[in-house]
Amino acid sequence: MAALNLTGAAWRKSSRSSGNGNCVEVAVIEDAIAVRDSKDRSGPALVFTPAEWDAFVAGTKDGEFDLTD
């Protein structure tokens, strides 16, 4: 995927984010979803296709990424 211009993107973070700074922000850009670290807004962003993002969200809801002891 070619680099996207993220200038002017409408970034948002979860309303459940606490004030501790450990958050990510998400923006829908063209036909992609971008994710960045809220502590480094000028830093890099991960970019996903809608299908990749849907798979990630589904895996999160299903507990696929839960840590086990």
C-alpha positions as CSV (number, residue, x, y, z in Angstrom):
1,M,0.0,0.0,0.0
2,A,1.3,3.4,-0.9
3,A,2.0,5.9,1.8
4,L,-1.1,7.9,2.8
5,N,-1.1,11.6,3.7
6,L,-2.5,11.6,7.2
7,T,-2.5,15.4,7.5
8,G,-5.9,16.5,8.5
9,A,-7.1,13.1,9.5
10,A,-9.9,12.9,12.0
11,W,-8.2,11.0,14.8
12,R,-10.2,9.6,17.7
13,K,-9.6,7.5,20.7
14,S,-11.8,5.4,22.9
15,S,-14.1,7.1,25.4
16,R,-12.8,4.4,27.8
17,S,-9.2,5.7,27.5
18,S,-7.8,6.7,30.9
19,G,-5.6,9.8,31.4
20,N,-2.4,7.7,31.7
21,G,-1.3,8.3,28.1
22,N,-1.3,4.7,27.1
23,C,-3.7,5.1,24.3
24,V,-3.9,4.6,20.5
25,E,-5.9,6.8,18.1
26,V,-7.7,5.6,15.0
27,A,-8.6,7.4,11.8
28,V,-10.5,6.3,8.7
29,I,-8.6,7.5,5.7
30,E,-9.8,6.8,2.1
31,D,-10.1,3.0,2.0
32,A,-7.9,2.4,5.0
33,I,-7.8,2.6,8.8
34,A,-4.8,4.2,10.4
35,V,-3.7,3.6,14.0
36,R,-1.1,5.7,16.0
37,D,0.3,6.1,19.5
38,S,-1.4,9.1,21.2
39,K,1.9,10.0,22.9
40,D,3.7,10.3,19.5
41,R,1.2,12.0,17.2
42,S,3.8,13.0,14.7
43,G,5.3,9.5,14.7
44,P,4.5,6.5,12.4
45,A,1.1,5.1,12.0
46,L,0.0,1.5,11.2
47,V,-2.3,1.3,8.2
48,F,-4.8,-1.5,7.6
49,T,-7.3,-2.4,4.9
50,P,-10.9,-2.6,6.0
51,A,-10.7,-6.4,5.9
52,E,-7.6,-6.5,8.1
53,W,-9.2,-4.1,10.6
54,D,-12.4,-6.1,10.7
55,A,-10.4,-9.3,11.4
56,F,-8.4,-7.5,14.2
57,V,-11.6,-6.2,15.8
58,A,-13.3,-9.6,15.6
59,G,-10.2,-11.2,17.1
60,T,-10.2,-8.7,19.9
61,K,-13.8,-9.3,20.7
62,D,-13.2,-13.1,20.6
63,G,-10.3,-12.9,23.1
64,E,-7.8,-14.0,20.5
65,F,-5.2,-11.6,21.8
66,D,-5.8,-12.1,25.6
67,L,-2.7,-12.9,27.5
68,T,-2.7,-16.2,29.4
69,D,-0.6,-17.0,32.5
